[in-house]
């Protein structure tokens, strides 16, 4: 079976790589991270002009009609330079929740602005006691007439400057039940929201949200009442594949940068890359990256084929990317010596980003347990 990229995907990767090479040098990224918004609005506008924001969406919705492999091609290039624009949180995750909504009126109203980049959305799902379980939702949604009153709080919502939040709330069932969960689109300027911005270790901006008696209309619900969990599970699986593609891009950069450094850094009059022990460590970095790349392709195929084992493949991918991503980054730091963790060297920033990717929707231990539960129970 041929797993090579299509001609269109190669052209897409090349165009992304060219733009990033011109606009995302380490010092340029550092300036972007320090921006008040946490990203470059100018770059975001360029993403829209180049059509990258349309890639995951169907032609019927005004998009390019791409699939998870197309999105992964973009995300891998983003991972090589640590792009901070909210492509994953707004387009791949929250955007797909809206695109696959059963509320057609909401879709027709919101999707054009999401695809154009005018509207940025973020999925507010994580709670203090959820332990990364998608079905653990204690936020309450009480129906009153044609509207719902929401009360609760959400933690570490990505893209603190998002214009809209997609809030998961429970309208029925116990706190861990998969049934009874609904999704609501909430304007970030709603006065009922109390938003606290926090900065994550990788430099990205997130926020904690509290709300009490937040009134949301029925027209802003993504699915029928209490029927949102299947949509959440489906979209999160695909979004995790794209996120892991970003991690593979970061891992690729790390082992290549480490090999280049080892072939120039001299000790005892010779390059340290000539030391067999260090060669073995760099080979291990390469092999770990390629193993994760293979699992990435497997997960993409499972999603594209509609395999019943897609969730298992995604769980394995996320677990191994979490394990090996951190291992490769730590090896890169070690082989670069003390300068590996200085702000002047990008290596430490890749370590921080891979650690954050590991924690999104649960770390490697969570997904190993998830795989075991699906596979053997």
NORRAPE-V907924 format. One record per residue. N is the residue number from 0. SS is DSSP state (hx for helix, st for strand, lp for the rest). PHI is phi in radians with two decimals (NA if undefined). PSI is psi in whole degrees, 0 to 359 (999 if undefined). Layout:
n=N ss=SS phi=PHI psi=PSI
n=N ss=SS phi=PHI psi=PSI
This chain:
n=0 ss=lp phi=NA psi=138
n=1 ss=lp phi=-1.59 psi=115
n=2 ss=lp phi=-1.79 psi=9
n=3 ss=lp phi=-1.23 psi=158
n=4 ss=lp phi=-1.21 psi=150
n=5 ss=lp phi=-1.28 psi=168
n=6 ss=hx phi=-1.05 psi=320
n=7 ss=hx phi=-1.15 psi=321
n=8 ss=hx phi=-1.20 psi=324
n=9 ss=hx phi=-1.12 psi=317
n=10 ss=hx phi=-1.11 psi=321
n=11 ss=hx phi=-1.12 psi=312
n=12 ss=hx phi=-1.05 psi=318
n=13 ss=hx phi=-1.13 psi=320
n=14 ss=hx phi=-1.18 psi=320
n=15 ss=hx phi=-1.13 psi=314
n=16 ss=hx phi=-1.06 psi=320
n=17 ss=hx phi=-1.14 psi=315
n=18 ss=hx phi=-1.08 psi=315
n=19 ss=hx phi=-1.18 psi=325
n=20 ss=hx phi=-1.10 psi=327
n=21 ss=hx phi=-1.50 psi=338
n=22 ss=hx phi=-2.24 psi=2
n=23 ss=lp phi=-2.37 psi=42
n=24 ss=lp phi=-1.13 psi=158
n=25 ss=hx phi=-0.90 psi=318
n=26 ss=hx phi=-1.22 psi=328
n=27 ss=hx phi=-1.19 psi=319
n=28 ss=hx phi=-1.11 psi=320
n=29 ss=hx phi=-1.05 psi=321
n=30 ss=hx phi=-1.19 psi=323
n=31 ss=hx phi=-1.15 psi=317
n=32 ss=hx phi=-1.06 psi=327
n=33 ss=lp phi=-1.37 psi=352
n=34 ss=lp phi=-1.07 psi=148
n=35 ss=lp phi=-1.00 psi=324
n=36 ss=lp phi=-1.38 psi=344
n=37 ss=lp phi=1.50 psi=1
n=38 ss=lp phi=-2.73 psi=177
n=39 ss=lp phi=-1.72 psi=112
n=40 ss=hx phi=-1.03 psi=328
n=41 ss=hx phi=-1.15 psi=316
n=42 ss=hx phi=-1.11 psi=320
n=43 ss=hx phi=-1.07 psi=319
n=44 ss=hx phi=-1.10 psi=322
n=45 ss=hx phi=-1.17 psi=319
n=46 ss=hx phi=-0.94 psi=318
n=47 ss=hx phi=-1.17 psi=315
n=48 ss=hx phi=-1.07 psi=324
n=49 ss=lp phi=-1.40 psi=354
n=50 ss=lp phi=1.49 psi=9
n=51 ss=hx phi=-1.21 psi=332
n=52 ss=hx phi=-1.27 psi=344
n=53 ss=hx phi=-1.55 psi=348
n=54 ss=lp phi=-0.99 psi=312
n=55 ss=lp phi=-1.35 psi=352
n=56 ss=lp phi=-1.73 psi=150
n=57 ss=lp phi=-1.21 psi=160
n=58 ss=hx phi=-1.12 psi=328
n=59 ss=hx phi=-1.10 psi=330
n=60 ss=hx phi=-1.59 psi=2
n=61 ss=lp phi=1.63 psi=15
n=62 ss=lp phi=-1.76 psi=188
n=63 ss=lp phi=-1.40 psi=336
n=64 ss=lp phi=1.46 psi=27
n=65 ss=lp phi=-1.40 psi=174
n=66 ss=lp phi=-2.17 psi=188
n=67 ss=hx phi=-1.11 psi=330
n=68 ss=hx phi=-1.22 psi=322
n=69 ss=hx phi=-1.14 psi=316
n=70 ss=hx phi=-1.11 psi=320
n=71 ss=hx phi=-1.12 psi=326
n=72 ss=hx phi=-1.07 psi=319
n=73 ss=hx phi=-1.20 psi=314
n=74 ss=hx phi=-1.12 psi=326
n=75 ss=hx phi=-1.12 psi=318
n=76 ss=hx phi=-1.15 psi=322
n=77 ss=hx phi=-1.05 psi=320
n=78 ss=hx phi=-1.14 psi=334
n=79 ss=hx phi=-1.23 psi=338
n=80 ss=hx phi=-2.16 psi=5
n=81 ss=lp phi=1.08 psi=55
n=82 ss=lp phi=-1.05 psi=135
n=83 ss=lp phi=-1.87 psi=354
n=84 ss=lp phi=-1.08 psi=146
n=85 ss=lp phi=-1.38 psi=47
n=86 ss=hx phi=-1.13 psi=314
n=87 ss=hx phi=-1.21 psi=313
n=88 ss=hx phi=-1.23 psi=323
n=89 ss=hx phi=-1.58 psi=319
n=90 ss=hx phi=-1.65 psi=309
n=91 ss=hx phi=-1.32 psi=322
n=92 ss=hx phi=-1.70 psi=287
n=93 ss=hx phi=-1.11 psi=320
n=94 ss=hx phi=-1.05 psi=321
n=95 ss=hx phi=-1.27 psi=331
n=96 ss=hx phi=-1.06 psi=318
n=97 ss=hx phi=-1.25 psi=317
n=98 ss=hx phi=-1.08 psi=329
n=99 ss=lp phi=-1.77 psi=13
n=100 ss=lp phi=-1.16 psi=151
n=101 ss=lp phi=-1.56 psi=358
n=102 ss=lp phi=-1.57 psi=91
n=103 ss=hx phi=-1.13 psi=327
n=104 ss=hx phi=-1.13 psi=318
n=105 ss=hx phi=-1.12 psi=316
n=106 ss=hx phi=-1.02 psi=311
n=107 ss=hx phi=-1.13 psi=334
n=108 ss=hx phi=-1.46 psi=321
n=109 ss=hx phi=-1.74 psi=323
n=110 ss=hx phi=-0.99 psi=317
n=111 ss=hx phi=-1.01 psi=323
n=112 ss=hx phi=-1.35 psi=331
n=113 ss=hx phi=-1.19 psi=315
n=114 ss=hx phi=-1.16 psi=326
n=115 ss=hx phi=-1.35 psi=345
n=116 ss=lp phi=1.58 psi=357
n=117 ss=lp phi=-1.16 psi=321
n=118 ss=lp phi=-1.83 psi=131
n=119 ss=lp phi=-1.98 psi=129
n=120 ss=st phi=-2.00 psi=157
n=121 ss=st phi=-2.49 psi=141
n=122 ss=st phi=-1.50 psi=113
n=123 ss=st phi=-1.72 psi=100
n=124 ss=lp phi=-2.27 psi=327
n=125 ss=lp phi=-1.29 psi=135
n=126 ss=lp phi=-2.16 psi=164
n=127 ss=lp phi=-1.03 psi=325
n=128 ss=lp phi=-1.90 psi=13
n=129 ss=lp phi=-1.35 psi=340
n=130 ss=lp phi=0.89 psi=37
n=131 ss=lp phi=1.15 psi=18
n=132 ss=lp phi=-1.50 psi=126
n=133 ss=lp phi=-1.14 psi=332
n=134 ss=lp phi=-1.53 psi=352
n=135 ss=lp phi=-1.45 psi=102
n=136 ss=lp phi=-2.33 psi=113
n=137 ss=lp phi=-1.76 psi=346
n=138 ss=lp phi=-1.04 psi=130
n=139 ss=st phi=-1.69 psi=141
n=140 ss=st phi=-2.17 psi=106
n=141 ss=st phi=-1.82 psi=123
n=142 ss=st phi=-1.38 psi=131
n=143 ss=st phi=-2.42 psi=102
n=144 ss=lp phi=1.20 psi=234
n=145 ss=lp phi=-1.67 psi=11
n=146 ss=st phi=-2.28 psi=172
n=147 ss=st phi=-2.17 psi=142
n=148 ss=st phi=-1.89 psi=117
n=149 ss=st phi=-1.79 psi=138
n=150 ss=st phi=-2.45 psi=132
n=151 ss=st phi=2.74 psi=198
n=152 ss=st phi=-2.62 psi=152
n=153 ss=st phi=-2.21 psi=144
n=154 ss=st phi=-1.93 psi=146
n=155 ss=st phi=0.83 psi=54
n=156 ss=st phi=-1.37 psi=123
n=157 ss=st phi=-1.16 psi=157
n=158 ss=lp phi=1.01 psi=75
n=159 ss=lp phi=-1.06 psi=339
n=160 ss=lp phi=-1.65 psi=14
n=161 ss=lp phi=-1.04 psi=146
n=162 ss=lp phi=-1.45 psi=339
n=163 ss=st phi=-2.49 psi=147
n=164 ss=st phi=-2.01 psi=140
n=165 ss=st phi=-1.75 psi=108
n=166 ss=st phi=-1.74 psi=128
n=167 ss=st phi=-1.53 psi=126
n=168 ss=st phi=-2.45 psi=154
n=169 ss=st phi=-1.77 psi=125
n=170 ss=lp phi=-1.79 psi=348
n=171 ss=lp phi=-2.91 psi=169
n=172 ss=lp phi=1.47 psi=170
n=173 ss=lp phi=-1.41 psi=175
n=174 ss=lp phi=-1.12 psi=337
n=175 ss=lp phi=-1.89 psi=5
n=176 ss=lp phi=-1.29 psi=140
n=177 ss=lp phi=-1.30 psi=333
n=178 ss=lp phi=-1.50 psi=153
n=179 ss=lp phi=1.65 psi=3
n=180 ss=st phi=-1.68 psi=133
n=181 ss=st phi=-2.16 psi=157
n=182 ss=st phi=-2.06 psi=135
n=183 ss=st phi=-2.26 psi=137
n=184 ss=st phi=-1.55 psi=122
n=185 ss=st phi=-2.13 psi=130
n=186 ss=st phi=-1.17 psi=129
n=187 ss=lp phi=-1.15 psi=342
n=188 ss=lp phi=-1.55 psi=2
n=189 ss=lp phi=-1.02 psi=127
n=190 ss=lp phi=-1.13 psi=345
n=191 ss=lp phi=-1.33 psi=348
n=192 ss=st phi=-1.55 psi=132
n=193 ss=st phi=-1.92 psi=110
n=194 ss=st phi=-1.92 psi=125
n=195 ss=st phi=-2.01 psi=115
n=196 ss=st phi=-1.42 psi=136
n=197 ss=st phi=-2.26 psi=153
n=198 ss=st phi=-1.88 psi=125
n=199 ss=lp phi=-1.39 psi=166
n=200 ss=lp phi=-1.10 psi=336
n=201 ss=lp phi=-1.56 psi=8
n=202 ss=lp phi=1.63 psi=349
n=203 ss=lp phi=-1.40 psi=155
n=204 ss=st phi=-1.73 psi=129
n=205 ss=st phi=-2.22 psi=181
n=206 ss=st phi=-2.64 psi=155
n=207 ss=st phi=-1.81 psi=137
n=208 ss=st phi=-2.15 psi=132
n=209 ss=st phi=-2.11 psi=143
n=210 ss=st phi=-2.69 psi=144
n=211 ss=st phi=-2.43 psi=129
n=212 ss=st phi=1.01 psi=43
n=213 ss=st phi=-1.39 psi=117
n=214 ss=st phi=-1.61 psi=123
n=215 ss=st phi=-2.24 psi=133
n=216 ss=st phi=-1.30 psi=156
n=217 ss=hx phi=-1.06 psi=332
n=218 ss=hx phi=-1.17 psi=344
n=219 ss=hx phi=-1.74 psi=15
n=220 ss=st phi=-1.62 psi=134
n=221 ss=lp phi=-1.33 psi=328
n=222 ss=lp phi=-2.31 psi=182
n=223 ss=lp phi=-1.13 psi=155
n=224 ss=lp phi=-0.96 psi=126
n=225 ss=lp phi=1.36 psi=8
n=226 ss=st phi=-2.02 psi=26
n=227 ss=lp phi=-1.54 psi=342
n=228 ss=hx phi=-1.03 psi=314
n=229 ss=hx phi=-1.00 psi=321
n=230 ss=hx phi=-1.12 psi=315
n=231 ss=hx phi=-1.05 psi=311
n=232 ss=hx phi=-1.07 psi=318
n=233 ss=hx phi=-1.14 psi=312
n=234 ss=hx phi=-1.20 psi=320
n=235 ss=hx phi=-1.11 psi=320
n=236 ss=hx phi=-0.99 psi=312
n=237 ss=hx phi=-1.19 psi=322
n=238 ss=hx phi=-1.13 psi=324
n=239 ss=hx phi=-1.16 psi=326
n=240 ss=hx phi=-1.10 psi=315
n=241 ss=hx phi=-1.11 psi=320
n=242 ss=hx phi=-1.11 psi=320
n=243 ss=hx phi=-1.18 psi=330
n=244 ss=hx phi=-1.12 psi=321
n=245 ss=hx phi=-1.05 psi=317
n=246 ss=hx phi=-1.10 psi=319
n=247 ss=hx phi=-1.09 psi=322
n=248 ss=hx phi=-1.08 psi=317
n=249 ss=hx phi=-1.14 psi=319
n=250 ss=hx phi=-1.12 psi=321
n=251 ss=hx phi=-1.06 psi=314
n=252 ss=hx phi=-1.03 psi=315
n=253 ss=hx phi=-1.10 psi=314
n=254 ss=hx phi=-1.26 psi=328
n=255 ss=hx phi=-1.24 psi=317
n=256 ss=hx phi=-1.13 psi=323
n=257 ss=hx phi=-1.19 psi=319
n=258 ss=hx phi=-1.11 psi=318
n=259 ss=hx phi=-1.10 psi=318
n=260 ss=hx phi=-1.13 psi=317
n=261 ss=hx phi=-1.13 psi=334
n=262 ss=lp phi=-1.54 psi=359
n=263 ss=lp phi=-2.09 psi=330
n=264 ss=lp phi=-1.30 psi=126
n=265 ss=st phi=-1.90 psi=143
n=266 ss=st phi=-2.52 psi=136
n=267 ss=lp phi=0.99 psi=31
n=268 ss=lp phi=1.47 psi=359
n=269 ss=st phi=-2.31 psi=159
n=270 ss=st phi=-1.20 psi=141
n=271 ss=hx phi=-1.19 psi=343
n=272 ss=hx phi=-1.18 psi=347
n=273 ss=hx phi=-1.48 psi=352
n=274 ss=lp phi=-1.39 psi=126
n=275 ss=hx phi=-1.08 psi=321
n=276 ss=hx phi=-1.06 psi=320
n=277 ss=hx phi=-1.28 psi=327
n=278 ss=hx phi=-1.05 psi=318
n=279 ss=hx phi=-1.08 psi=319
n=280 ss=hx phi=-1.16 psi=321
n=281 ss=hx phi=-1.24 psi=326
n=282 ss=hx phi=-1.12 psi=320
n=283 ss=hx phi=-1.08 psi=322
n=284 ss=hx phi=-1.10 psi=316
n=285 ss=hx phi=-1.10 psi=314
n=286 ss=hx phi=-1.15 psi=321
n=287 ss=hx phi=-1.12 psi=319
n=288 ss=hx phi=-1.09 psi=315
n=289 ss=hx phi=-1.19 psi=327
n=290 ss=hx phi=-1.11 psi=317
n=291 ss=hx phi=-1.15 psi=324
n=292 ss=hx phi=-1.13 psi=320
n=293 ss=hx phi=-1.11 psi=318
n=294 ss=hx phi=-1.15 psi=327
n=295 ss=hx phi=-1.10 psi=314
n=296 ss=hx phi=-1.09 psi=318
n=297 ss=hx phi=-1.06 psi=316
n=298 ss=hx phi=-1.16 psi=321
n=299 ss=hx phi=-1.07 psi=315
n=300 ss=hx phi=-1.10 psi=320
n=301 ss=hx phi=-1.08 psi=320
n=302 ss=hx phi=-1.24 psi=315
n=303 ss=hx phi=-1.14 psi=328
n=304 ss=lp phi=-1.52 psi=354
n=305 ss=lp phi=1.16 psi=34
n=306 ss=lp phi=-1.13 psi=145
n=307 ss=lp phi=-1.20 psi=342
n=308 ss=lp phi=-1.70 psi=15
n=309 ss=hx phi=-1.03 psi=318
n=310 ss=hx phi=-1.16 psi=325
n=311 ss=hx phi=-1.14 psi=316
n=312 ss=hx phi=-1.13 psi=322
n=313 ss=hx phi=-1.17 psi=319
n=314 ss=hx phi=-1.09 psi=317
n=315 ss=hx phi=-1.09 psi=315
n=316 ss=hx phi=-1.02 psi=311
n=317 ss=hx phi=-1.10 psi=321
n=318 ss=hx phi=-1.13 psi=315
n=319 ss=hx phi=-1.29 psi=325
n=320 ss=hx phi=-1.13 psi=320
n=321 ss=hx phi=-1.10 psi=317
n=322 ss=hx phi=-1.20 psi=306
n=323 ss=hx phi=-1.39 psi=332
n=324 ss=hx phi=-1.04 psi=313
n=325 ss=hx phi=-1.18 psi=322
n=326 ss=hx phi=-1.09 psi=314
n=327 ss=hx phi=-1.12 psi=317
n=328 ss=hx phi=-1.12 psi=319
n=329 ss=hx phi=-1.17 psi=323
n=330 ss=hx phi=-1.12 psi=319
n=331 ss=hx phi=-1.08 psi=318
n=332 ss=hx phi=-1.08 psi=314
n=333 ss=hx phi=-1.07 psi=315
n=334 ss=hx phi=-1.28 psi=338
n=335 ss=hx phi=-1.47 psi=349
n=336 ss=hx phi=1.36 psi=201
n=337 ss=hx phi=-1.03 psi=329
n=338 ss=hx phi=-1.21 psi=347
n=339 ss=hx phi=-1.12 psi=338
n=340 ss=hx phi=-1.91 psi=9
n=341 ss=lp phi=-1.43 psi=155
n=342 ss=lp phi=-1.17 psi=337
n=343 ss=lp phi=-1.23 psi=336
n=344 ss=lp phi=-1.78 psi=137
n=345 ss=lp phi=-1.27 psi=346
n=346 ss=hx phi=-0.97 psi=314
n=347 ss=hx phi=-1.08 psi=328
n=348 ss=hx phi=-1.19 psi=325
n=349 ss=hx phi=-1.18 psi=321
n=350 ss=hx phi=-1.03 psi=314
n=351 ss=hx phi=-1.10 psi=318
n=352 ss=hx phi=-1.14 psi=317
n=353 ss=hx phi=-1.17 psi=327
n=354 ss=hx phi=-1.16 psi=322
n=355 ss=hx phi=-1.22 psi=319
n=356 ss=hx phi=-1.05 psi=320
n=357 ss=hx phi=-1.02 psi=323
n=358 ss=hx phi=-1.47 psi=341
n=359 ss=lp phi=-1.07 psi=126
n=360 ss=lp phi=0.99 psi=29
n=361 ss=lp phi=1.78 psi=141
n=362 ss=lp phi=-1.36 psi=185
n=363 ss=hx phi=-1.06 psi=326
n=364 ss=hx phi=-1.15 psi=321
n=365 ss=hx phi=-1.08 psi=317
n=366 ss=hx phi=-1.40 psi=334
n=367 ss=hx phi=-1.13 psi=317
n=368 ss=hx phi=-1.16 psi=321
n=369 ss=hx phi=-1.07 psi=316
n=370 ss=hx phi=-1.09 psi=315
n=371 ss=hx phi=-1.07 psi=319
n=372 ss=hx phi=-1.13 psi=320
n=373 ss=hx phi=-1.28 psi=326
n=374 ss=hx phi=-1.44 psi=322
n=375 ss=hx phi=-2.07 psi=354
n=376 ss=lp phi=-1.82 psi=999
